[in-house]
Amino acid sequence: MLASTVPQLDDQQRLLLDVVRDLTARVIVPRAEQIDETGEFPWDVVAAFREQGLLGMSLPEAYGGGELPLFDTCLVYQEIAATCLTSSVTLADQKLASDPIIRGGSAQLKQRILPTLASGEVLGAFSLTEPGAGSDIAAIQTRAEHRGDTYVLRGAKCFVTNGSVADLYTVFARTGPGAGREGLSCFVVPRMTPGLSVGRIERKMGLRGSPTAEILLDDCVVPAENLVGQEGDGFELAVSALDPARIVVAFQAIGLAEGALQQAGNYAVQRRQFGRPIIDFQAIQFMLADMAIKIDASRYLAHAAAHAYDERRPEATRLAAEAKTFASDTAMSVTTDAVQVLGGYGYLRDFPVERMMRDAKILQIFDGTNQIQRVVIARELARAWR
């Protein structure tokens, strides 16, 4: 990889990245192309994450996790995304599924659930989106009816990452009357709960080894103690999980773009036309330079967002949306240009930039489209000015 432009890392961060780079080189790089080609979930990669304790790296130490700051965990996601975005997303979804429980769960619920997520014994999935409620969380229609010491859930979730392989779901459903933000609640629903089933598994352009599934809830009965927090906490729990998720996406986008730039640079040095390496031609030089500028700008914005979040600064929400938008747009632009640098070879599946370009598109969409991010940014600016 190119020399990093990031600020100096401390010894613990460098050691963490050394471990991740070794794992990536041994386990992920040899498998990345096959994962994409077959569309099979990479259980061997998950086993390697489990062995290194990475599945629980963001969870509290009290429950067996590493309790790393968001910035440190994002460095891990970035490093893995440089060679296989599917593997990075698989790892990051464990954090997303855990966050509502960490924030709102009772002491008893945390003690029962979080150690299994921290050890990697259990894979989690964040189940928020519905066919009519994507960007508009308040439009959720899945319902949870309180019956004695249980809740009965009815509805359907879609676009659930790891949906067909997860052991446990954090599910958002409506417990209160009417529509809107009020009355949304969050529940922990184990995979084997009667009434829960996996529906359609989507066929995707990219992230092919990361199963995106429909989850069906048909009179699905869960104990009342599986309610996360109180009734009505669901909207806040969902929104609070999205700020760190967007920062994670920004770092993944940077990693993916870095990987594509490295592939393009290596090719430009080796490929000869008109008796010279194509990196000697200004047209190629300017493309590579623009790619590097965008990546470095994305990196500084993502770092600012992660540190703002770790320090609980009020601008974290705006910076998270800015970093996600700029970095994911950068990943799309850089991977597209990387295909162009490789020319006809870039269009072939024999070269990783083709996969990287397909994978990059989703980064502009999930965890809030970039159009929604601009709404968030404008809202936060207006709030500050008022």
C-alpha positions in Angstrom: 0.0 0.0 0.0 1.0 3.7 -0.4 2.5 5.5 2.6 -0.3 6.5 4.9 -1.3 10.1 5.3 -3.0 9.4 8.7 -1.8 11.0 11.9 0.6 8.9 14.0 -1.0 5.8 15.5 -0.2 4.6 19.0 1.5 1.3 19.8 -1.8 -0.5 20.5 -3.3 0.7 17.2 -0.3 -0.4 15.2 -0.2 -3.8 16.9 -3.9 -4.2 16.2 -3.4 -3.4 12.5 -0.4 -5.8 12.3 -2.7 -8.6 13.5 -5.4 -7.6 11.0 -3.0 -7.3 8.1 -1.6 -10.8 8.8 -5.1 -12.2 9.0 -6.1 -10.5 5.8 -3.1 -11.7 3.9 -3.5 -15.3 5.1 -7.2 -15.8 5.1 -9.1 -13.1 3.2 -6.9 -12.2 0.1 -6.8 -15.8 -1.2 -10.6 -16.0 -0.8 -11.9 -12.6 -1.9 -12.4 -13.5 -5.6 -14.1 -16.9 -4.7 -16.4 -15.3 -2.2 -17.7 -12.9 -4.9 -17.8 -15.6 -7.6 -19.8 -18.2 -5.6 -21.8 -15.8 -3.4 -21.3 -18.1 -0.5 -21.1 -16.8 3.1 -17.4 -16.9 4.2 -17.7 -19.0 7.3 -13.9 -19.5 7.3 -13.3 -15.8 7.5 -15.8 -15.5 10.3 -13.9 -18.3 12.1 -10.7 -16.3 11.7 -12.4 -13.2 13.1 -13.7 -15.2 16.0 -10.3 -16.7 16.7 -8.7 -13.2 16.9 -11.5 -11.8 19.0 -12.5 -9.3 16.4 -16.2 -10.0 16.4 -16.4 -8.6 19.9 -13.8 -5.8 19.6 -16.3 -3.0 20.1 -18.3 -4.6 22.9 -17.8 -3.7 26.6 -15.0 -5.5 28.5 -17.6 -6.4 31.2 -19.2 -8.8 28.7 -16.0 -10.2 27.2 -15.5 -7.6 24.5 -12.5 -5.5 23.6 -14.2 -2.2 24.2 -12.2 -0.4 21.6 -13.0 3.1 20.6 -14.9 3.6 17.3 -11.8 5.0 15.7 -9.8 1.9 16.4 -12.5 -0.5 15.2 -12.9 1.6 12.0 -9.2 1.2 11.2 -9.8 -2.6 11.2 -12.8 -2.3 8.9 -10.8 -0.1 6.6 -7.9 -2.5 6.4 -10.1 -5.5 5.5 -12.2 -3.5 3.0 -9.1 -2.7 1.0 -9.2 -6.4 -0.2 -12.7 -7.6 0.5 -15.6 -5.4 1.3 -17.9 -8.4 2.0 -15.6 -9.6 4.8 -15.5 -6.1 6.3 -19.3 -5.7 6.2 -19.7 -9.1 7.8 -17.5 -8.1 10.7 -19.1 -4.6 11.1 -22.6 -5.9 11.2 -21.8 -7.6 14.6 -21.3 -4.1 16.0 -24.4 -2.7 14.4 -26.6 -5.5 15.8 -25.1 -5.1 19.3 -25.3 -1.3 19.6 -29.0 -1.0 20.6 -28.5 -3.6 23.3 -25.4 -1.9 24.7 -27.2 1.5 24.7 -30.6 0.5 26.0 -30.7 -3.1 27.3 -31.4 -4.0 30.9 -28.5 -5.3 33.0 -30.1 -8.8 32.8 -30.5 -8.6 29.0 -26.9 -7.4 28.5 -25.6 -10.2 30.7 -27.6 -12.8 28.8 -26.9 -11.7 25.2 -23.7 -9.6 24.9 -21.2 -12.3 26.0 -22.4 -14.5 23.2 -22.0 -11.7 20.7 -18.6 -10.7 22.0 -17.2 -14.3 21.8 -18.6 -14.7 18.3 -20.6 -17.7 19.4 -23.6 -15.8 18.0 -23.9 -13.7 14.9 -26.2 -10.7 15.1 -28.2 -8.9 12.5 -29.8 -5.4 12.6 -33.4 -5.6 11.4 -34.8 -2.1 10.8 -35.7 -1.7 7.1 -39.1 -2.6 5.7 -40.5 -2.3 2.1 -42.2 0.9 3.1 -39.8 2.1 5.7 -36.2 2.6 4.5 -35.0 6.2 4.9 -38.2 6.9 6.8 -37.8 4.9 10.0 -41.0 6.4 11.4 -43.0 4.6 8.8 -42.3 1.1 10.3 -45.3 -1.1 10.2 -44.1 -4.3 12.0 -46.1 -4.5 15.3 -45.4 -6.0 18.7 -48.4 -6.7 20.9 -47.8 -6.9 24.6 -49.5 -10.1 26.0 -48.8 -10.8 29.6 -45.1 -11.5 30.0 -44.5 -11.8 26.2 -44.7 -9.7 23.0 -46.1 -11.1 19.8 -44.4 -9.7 16.7 -46.0 -9.5 13.2 -44.5 -8.0 10.1 -41.6 -8.3 7.7 -38.2 -6.8 7.4 -36.1 -6.5 4.3 -32.5 -5.8 3.3 -31.3 -7.5 6.5 -27.5 -7.9 6.2 -26.4 -11.4 7.3 -30.2 -12.1 7.6 -30.0 -15.7 6.5 -27.0 -16.7 8.7 -27.6 -14.7 11.9 -28.4 -16.4 15.2 -30.0 -13.3 16.7 -31.8 -10.2 15.4 -32.4 -6.8 16.9 -35.8 -6.0 15.5 -37.7 -2.7 15.5 -41.4 -2.8 15.8 -44.3 -0.6 16.7 -45.8 -1.1 20.3 -47.7 2.2 20.5 -50.8 3.3 18.7 -50.7 5.3 15.5 -47.8 6.2 13.3 -44.6 8.3 13.5 -41.7 8.2 15.8 -43.6 7.6 19.0 -44.3 4.0 19.9 -41.4 2.3 18.2 -39.6 -0.3 20.3 -36.6 -2.6 19.9 -36.5 -6.4 20.6 -33.9 -9.1 20.7 -35.3 -12.1 18.7 -33.3 -15.3 18.5 -33.2 -17.1 15.2 -35.0 -20.2 16.5 -38.0 -18.3 17.8 -41.2 -19.9 16.5 -42.8 -17.6 13.9 -39.5 -16.2 12.6 -38.5 -17.3 9.2 -36.1 -16.2 6.5 -37.8 -15.2 3.3 -36.2 -14.0 0.0 -32.4 -13.8 -0.2 -31.6 -11.0 -2.6 -29.4 -11.4 -5.7 -27.1 -8.4 -5.6 -24.7 -6.6 -7.9 -22.0 -6.6 -5.3 -21.3 -7.7 -1.8 -22.2 -11.1 -3.1 -20.9 -13.1 -0.1 -22.9 -11.0 2.3 -26.4 -12.4 2.4 -29.2 -9.8 2.3 -32.4 -11.3 3.4 -36.1 -10.8 4.2 -37.1 -11.7 7.7 -40.7 -12.7 8.3 -42.4 -12.4 11.7 -45.7 -14.4 11.9 -47.0 -14.4 15.5 -43.4 -14.5 16.7 -43.5 -14.7 20.5 -40.6 -13.3 22.6 -40.3 -12.9 26.3 -41.0 -9.4 27.7 -37.5 -9.2 29.0 -36.2 -9.2 25.4 -37.5 -5.7 25.0 -34.5 -3.4 24.7 -35.0 -0.5 27.1 -38.6 0.7 27.4 -41.5 0.8 25.0 -41.1 3.8 22.8 -37.3 3.8 22.9 -36.9 2.3 19.5 -36.6 5.4 17.3 -33.9 6.8 19.5 -32.0 3.5 19.6 -32.2 3.1 15.9 -31.0 6.7 15.2 -28.2 6.5 17.7 -26.9 3.3 16.0 -26.7 5.0 12.7 -24.1 7.7 13.5 -21.3 5.1 14.2 -22.6 3.0 11.4 -22.2 5.8 8.9 -18.6 6.5 10.2 -17.9 2.8 9.7 -19.1 3.0 6.1 -16.8 6.0 5.5 -13.8 4.0 6.7 -14.8 1.0 4.6 -15.2 3.3 1.6 -11.7 4.6 2.2 -10.3 1.1 2.4 -12.0 0.0 -0.8 -10.8 3.1 -2.6 -7.2 2.6 -1.3 -7.3 -1.0 -2.6 -8.5 0.1 -6.0 -5.9 2.9 -6.3 -3.2 0.4 -5.4 -4.4 -2.0 -8.1 -4.5 0.9 -10.6 -1.0 2.1 -9.7 0.6 -1.3 -9.9 -1.0 -1.9 -13.3 0.1 1.6 -14.6 3.7 0.9 -13.7 3.8 -2.5 -15.4 1.6 -1.9 -18.5 3.5 -0.5 -21.5 2.1 1.3 -24.5 4.1 3.2 -27.2 7.3 1.9 -25.6 6.7 3.3 -22.1 4.8 2.5 -18.9 1.4 4.1 -19.1 2.1 5.9 -15.7 4.4 8.1 -17.7 1.5 9.6 -19.6 -0.1 12.7 -18.1 -3.7 11.4 -18.7 -3.0 8.5 -16.4 -1.0 10.6 -13.9 -3.9 13.0 -13.5 -6.4 10.2 -12.9 -4.2 8.7 -10.2 -3.5 12.1 -8.6 -7.2 12.9 -8.4 -7.9 9.5 -6.9 -5.3 10.1 -4.2 -6.6 13.6 -3.5 -10.2 12.3 -2.9 -9.0 9.4 -0.7 -6.8 11.7 1.5 -9.7 14.2 1.9 -12.0 11.4 2.8 -9.6 10.1 5.3 -9.3 13.3 7.2 -13.0 13.8 7.3 -13.6 10.3 8.5 -11.0 10.7 11.2 -12.6 13.9 12.4 -16.0 12.2 12.5 -14.7 9.1 14.5 -12.9 11.3 17.0 -15.9 13.5 17.4 -18.1 10.4 18.1 -15.6 8.9 20.6 -15.4 12.2 22.4 -19.2 12.6 22.4 -19.0 16.0 20.7 -22.3 17.5 19.4 -21.0 17.8 15.8 -20.6 14.0 15.5 -23.9 13.5 13.8 -23.1 16.1 11.1 -19.6 14.9 10.6 -20.8 11.2 10.4 -23.1 12.1 7.6 -20.5 14.2 5.8 -17.9 11.5 6.1 -20.2 8.8 4.8 -21.3 10.9 1.9 -17.9 12.1 0.7 -16.1 8.8 1.3 -18.7 6.6 -0.4 -18.9 9.0 -3.4 -15.1 8.8 -3.5 -15.1 5.0 -3.4 -17.5 5.0 -6.4 -15.4 7.5 -8.3 -12.1 5.9 -7.5 -13.1 2.3 -8.4 -14.7 3.6 -11.6 -11.4 5.3 -12.6 -9.4 2.3 -11.5 -11.4 0.2 -14.1 -10.6 2.9 -16.7 -6.8 2.8 -15.9 -6.8 -0.9 -16.5 -8.8 -0.5 -19.7 -10.2 -3.7 -21.2 -8.6 -5.7 -18.4 -10.4 -3.6 -15.8 -13.7 -4.8 -17.2 -12.8 -8.4 -16.8 -13.6 -10.4 -13.7 -10.0 -11.7 -13.7 -9.0 -8.4 -12.1 -10.2 -7.2 -8.6 -11.1 -3.6 -9.7 -14.3 -5.0 -11.4 -15.5 -6.5 -8.2 -14.4 -3.3 -6.3 -16.5 -1.1 -8.6 -19.6 -3.3 -8.1 -19.1 -3.4 -4.3 -18.6 0.4 -4.1 -22.1 1.3 -5.2 -23.8 -0.1 -2.1 -21.7 2.3 0.1 -23.7 5.2 -1.4 -27.0 3.5 -0.4 -27.0 1.6 2.8 -27.1 3.0 6.3 -28.9 6.0 4.8 -28.6 7.0 1.2 -26.3 9.9 0.4 -29.4 12.0 -0.4 -30.6 11.4 3.2 -27.2 12.3 4.5 -27.5 15.7 2.9 -30.9 16.1 4.7 -29.2 15.2 8.0 -26.3 17.7 7.3 -28.6 20.5 6.4 -30.8 19.8 9.5 -27.7 19.9 11.8 -26.5 23.1 10.2 -29.9 24.7 10.7 -30.0 23.6 14.3 -26.6 25.2 14.9 -27.5 28.5 13.2 -30.7 28.8 15.1 
